[in-house]
Amino acid sequence: MPTRDEIKQFSVMIEEMADKQKVGLMDAICHHCKETGLEVEVAATLISPHLKARIKEEAESINLIKKASKLPLWLMVQALRPLHFIML
């Protein structure tokens, strides 16, 4: 099990590599694994929640995965109002 420091170092390194080489995060991870011989399964355990969220956003932006529906704030408030009175 990787430590928090190892996870943070890996995430920072991947983000820097992606920015420097002007590639996506997934491509940066694959490139790093290929260069160092790190297995993809091991790299998966080193991905931080923040990096995971950025990868998800990137995948949604290029239509690799479906975009998560995001309700506008005013609509969420209106939807929750009836529940507020029930909970009282």
Contacts in CASP RR format, 6 or more apart in sequence:
PFRMAT RR
TARGET T0000
AUTHOR 0000-0000-0000
METHOD contacts of the structure
MODEL  1
MPTRDEIKQFSVMIEEMADKQKVGLMDAICHHCKETGLEVEVAATLISPH
LKARIKEEAESINLIKKASKLPLWLMVQALRPLHFIML
1 45 0 8 1.000
2 10 0 8 1.000
2 45 0 8 1.000
2 46 0 8 1.000
6 46 0 8 1.000
7 46 0 8 1.000
7 47 0 8 1.000
7 48 0 8 1.000
8 48 0 8 1.000
10 43 0 8 1.000
10 46 0 8 1.000
10 47 0 8 1.000
10 48 0 8 1.000
11 46 0 8 1.000
11 47 0 8 1.000
11 48 0 8 1.000
11 50 0 8 1.000
11 51 0 8 1.000
13 32 0 8 1.000
14 25 0 8 1.000
14 28 0 8 1.000
14 29 0 8 1.000
14 32 0 8 1.000
14 51 0 8 1.000
15 25 0 8 1.000
15 28 0 8 1.000
15 51 0 8 1.000
15 54 0 8 1.000
17 23 0 8 1.000
17 28 0 8 1.000
17 31 0 8 1.000
17 32 0 8 1.000
18 24 0 8 1.000
18 25 0 8 1.000
18 27 0 8 1.000
18 28 0 8 1.000
21 28 0 8 1.000
21 31 0 8 1.000
23 31 0 8 1.000
24 58 0 8 1.000
25 51 0 8 1.000
25 54 0 8 1.000
25 55 0 8 1.000
25 58 0 8 1.000
26 55 0 8 1.000
26 58 0 8 1.000
26 59 0 8 1.000
29 40 0 8 1.000
29 43 0 8 1.000
29 47 0 8 1.000
30 40 0 8 1.000
32 38 0 8 1.000
32 43 0 8 1.000
33 39 0 8 1.000
33 40 0 8 1.000
33 43 0 8 1.000
47 55 0 8 1.000
56 65 0 8 1.000
59 65 0 8 1.000
60 66 0 8 1.000
60 67 0 8 1.000
60 68 0 8 1.000
71 79 0 8 1.000
END
